[in-house]
Amino acid sequence: MGLQNVKNIRINSKIVASGDIFVGILCDNFTEHVEEARRNGASIIFIDRAAAEKVSNGKEIIIVDDTRLLSSRFAKFLNSEQPEYCVAITGTNGKSSVAHFIRQFWTIHGKKAANLGTVGLFVNDELVMQIGNIQIPKLTTPDPFSLHKILASLQSIGVSHFVFEASSHALHQKRLHSVSISAAAFTNLASDHLDYHRSKEEYFNAKLNLFREILDSNLPAIVSRDYEFLYESIAQYNKNIITFGMNDKNCITAKNIRNYFDCMIFNLTIDGYIFKDIEIKLMGDFQLMNLMCAASIAYCGGLSANDIVDTLSKIRELQGRMELVLEYREIRIYIDYAHTSSAFESALSEFKKICSGRLICVFGCGGDRDKSKRIEMGKIADRLADIAIITDDNPRTEEPAFIRSEILDGCKDAIEIGDRKLAIKFAISIAKAGDCVIILGKGHESTQICGTTSFAHDDKKEILVTVNQMESKT
């Protein structure tokens, strides 16, 4: 049977219809999925060689070496068009901010640009929930069929420049192995997703696949020499490396950094050219690193050093990243998405620099996710925050009180308030002039997941409601 006679190619057995091709992806329920596809009338079923013995023989069964890679190839076959210039960003922290920043570089310089990731799909500066007949999936990196449909739809509406986040899950599962990448960036590396990856080494190797298996070795790879191990790892596979960071080994460097509560001022060097006293409307050294990563992508994509410097002051933060929600009675209240140990420590360290009073933080840890970071984040809060309030953050199917207790093992003096809305209210109610209140973990998110149900919750809205209520009582 030729592909031209096939109705659809599916990776979800539930929606297979008579005449469809089904690609069986290895998983815990692999055998059940294959049998369901058979019952639904699949004309061809591809299965992994490693799982062939689990499936009964049949004329529709075709054994291949790697069904994940095959599904990626099929996705490209069905939707081969994509924007002319595509960039993939991986790393533990900062992917969303870098993607947001580079899209702004491109749009400011006249390109029709888009970025896709944790926050959704932006086309120019508009958040898009649907493109063509495709609903944007709520995943950092969509499945290959959705991804290639999105790419083709973006190309059809004239998007020439596209950047997307490449999660470790997606790289391990080969969701983006058929995308033609023009450049790739690695932001940083810390421990994360150990609920999925069996070790830190496996997690790192999944991310390294972007440079080892997808990006052509002669195309630009962007990484910081502040993380020499990352640089050396990528240099094994890529010959064209653009570097950024704080030390002098980098092509693009930031020096003489001055932090303020609503901006940063620094000196920037690009390939030996020095630009002094650049002001940006961002805060935190890690946001500056994200911005330099984006600037490096812009630079290798053709923007001049002068173009980049002229653009920096126009770049704006991503919603929910080090975002100042409001200043109330000389109390500054922020939200941030930090939910890994490294991002959490970086955020609290940066807020500590600009806080003249007490640093009050509200945070929790997700259920059904990497448990090792709970006590770590408790210890970080114990060391850096003046007052730590432990609350719930997507407990999912775990017992919320148990998650909080594991955080409290690292932060014995913390205040425990399970209800996140009440925790936010309490934090603001005890703050005094000069204090900073930081609500961490959710950032842009608008739900709280308890059990398998998502409930409406928005940290920013809760802050505004609380302050309005306090104002009405005065």
VENNOR-V696796 format. One record per backbone hydrogen bond with DSSP energy under -1.0 kcal/mol. NH is the residue of the N-H (numbers start at 0). CO is the residue of the C=O. E is the energy in kcal/mol with one decimal. If there is no record, write none. Layout:
((NH:CO:E) (NH:CO:E))
//
This chain:
((4:1:-1.7) (5:2:-1.5) (9:20:-3.1) (14:11:-1.3) (15:12:-1.0) (18:40:-2.4) (19:16:-2.2) (20:7:-2.9) (21:43:-2.8) (22:9:-2.8) (23:45:-2.8) (29:26:-1.6) (32:28:-2.2) (33:29:-2.3) (34:30:-2.3) (35:31:-2.2) (36:32:-2.4) (37:33:-2.0) (38:34:-2.4) (39:35:-1.9) (40:37:-1.6) (41:36:-2.3) (42:19:-2.4) (43:19:-1.1) (44:59:-3.4) (45:21:-2.6) (46:61:-2.3) (48:63:-2.2) (50:47:-1.4) (51:48:-1.3) (53:50:-1.7) (54:51:-1.4) (60:57:-1.5) (61:44:-2.8) (63:46:-2.7) (69:65:-1.9) (70:66:-2.6) (71:67:-1.7) (72:68:-2.1) (73:69:-2.8) (74:70:-2.3) (75:71:-1.8) (76:72:-2.3) (77:73:-2.5) (78:74:-1.8) (84:159:-2.6) (86:161:-2.5) (87:182:-1.7) (88:163:-2.4) (89:184:-2.9) (91:187:-1.8) (97:93:-2.7) (98:94:-2.5) (99:95:-2.4) (100:96:-2.7) (101:97:-2.8) (102:98:-2.0) (103:99:-1.4) (104:100:-2.2) (105:101:-2.3) (106:102:-2.6) (107:103:-2.6) (108:104:-1.1) (109:106:-1.8) (110:105:-2.5) (113:160:-2.0) (114:121:-2.0) (115:162:-1.9) (116:119:-1.5) (121:114:-2.7) (122:125:-2.5) (123:112:-3.6) (125:122:-2.1) (127:120:-3.6) (130:133:-2.3) (133:130:-2.1) (135:128:-2.4) (138:136:-1.3) (146:142:-2.8) (147:143:-2.5) (148:144:-1.7) (149:145:-2.4) (150:146:-2.5) (151:147:-2.3) (152:148:-2.4) (153:149:-2.6) (154:150:-2.3) (155:151:-1.9) (156:152:-1.1) (157:154:-1.4) (158:153:-2.4) (159:111:-2.0) (160:111:-1.8) (161:84:-2.9) (162:113:-2.0) (163:86:-2.3) (164:115:-2.0) (165:88:-3.6) (170:166:-2.3) (171:167:-2.4) (172:168:-2.3) (174:169:-2.5) (178:175:-1.4) (181:85:-3.4) (182:85:-1.1) (183:219:-1.9) (184:87:-2.2) (185:221:-2.5) (186:89:-2.6) (195:192:-1.6) (196:192:-2.6) (202:198:-2.1) (203:199:-2.5) (204:200:-2.6) (205:201:-2.0) (206:202:-1.6) (207:203:-2.4) (209:206:-1.5) (210:207:-1.3) (211:207:-2.3) (212:208:-2.7) (213:208:-1.1) (214:209:-2.6) (218:215:-1.8) (220:239:-2.5) (221:183:-2.9) (222:241:-2.0) (226:223:-1.1) (230:226:-2.1) (231:227:-2.9) (232:228:-2.1) (233:229:-2.4) (234:230:-2.4) (236:233:-1.9) (237:233:-2.0) (238:216:-3.0) (241:220:-2.6) (244:251:-1.9) (249:246:-1.5) (251:242:-1.9) (252:268:-2.2) (253:244:-1.6) (254:266:-2.6) (257:264:-2.9) (259:262:-2.3) (263:279:-2.0) (264:257:-2.1) (265:277:-1.9) (266:254:-3.0) (267:274:-3.0) (268:252:-2.6) (269:272:-2.5) (270:250:-2.3) (272:269:-2.1) (274:267:-3.3) (277:265:-3.2) (279:263:-2.4) (287:283:-1.8) (288:284:-2.2) (289:285:-2.0) (290:286:-2.4) (291:287:-2.5) (292:288:-2.1) (293:289:-2.1) (294:290:-2.6) (295:291:-2.3) (296:292:-1.9) (297:293:-2.4) (298:294:-2.5) (299:295:-2.5) (300:296:-1.2) (301:298:-1.5) (302:297:-2.3) (307:303:-2.3) (308:304:-2.5) (309:305:-2.4) (310:306:-1.1) (311:307:-1.6) (313:310:-2.1) (314:311:-1.2) (320:317:-2.0) (322:334:-2.1) (324:332:-2.3) (325:332:-1.2) (327:330:-3.0) (330:327:-1.5) (331:434:-1.8) (332:325:-2.4) (333:436:-2.9) (334:322:-2.1) (335:438:-2.0) (343:339:-2.7) (344:340:-2.4) (345:341:-2.3) (346:342:-2.6) (347:343:-2.3) (348:344:-2.3) (349:345:-2.2) (350:346:-2.5) (351:347:-2.1) (352:348:-1.2) (354:350:-1.0) (356:433:-2.2) (359:435:-3.0) (360:386:-2.6) (361:437:-2.6) (362:388:-2.1) (366:393:-2.9) (373:370:-1.5) (376:372:-2.8) (377:373:-1.9) (378:374:-2.3) (379:375:-2.2) (380:376:-2.4) (381:377:-2.3) (382:378:-1.7) (383:379:-2.5) (384:380:-2.3) (385:358:-2.1) (386:358:-1.9) (388:360:-2.7) (389:414:-3.1) (390:362:-2.6) (391:417:-1.3) (395:448:-2.4) (397:394:-1.9) (402:398:-1.7) (403:399:-2.4) (404:400:-2.0) (405:401:-1.8) (406:402:-1.7) (407:403:-2.7) (408:404:-1.0) (409:406:-1.9) (413:410:-1.8) (414:387:-2.9) (416:389:-2.7) (422:418:-2.3) (423:419:-2.2) (424:420:-2.2) (425:421:-2.7) (426:422:-2.3) (427:423:-2.1) (428:424:-2.3) (429:425:-1.6) (433:329:-2.9) (434:431:-2.5) (435:357:-2.6) (436:331:-2.8) (437:359:-3.1) (438:333:-2.5) (439:361:-2.9) (440:335:-1.3) (444:441:-2.3) (447:454:-2.6) (449:452:-2.4) (450:395:-2.8) (452:449:-2.1) (454:447:-2.9) (456:445:-2.2) (461:457:-2.4) (462:458:-2.1) (463:459:-2.2) (464:460:-2.7) (465:461:-2.4) (466:462:-2.5) (467:463:-2.3) (468:464:-2.3) (469:465:-2.2) (470:466:-2.5) (471:467:-2.2) (473:470:-1.2))
//
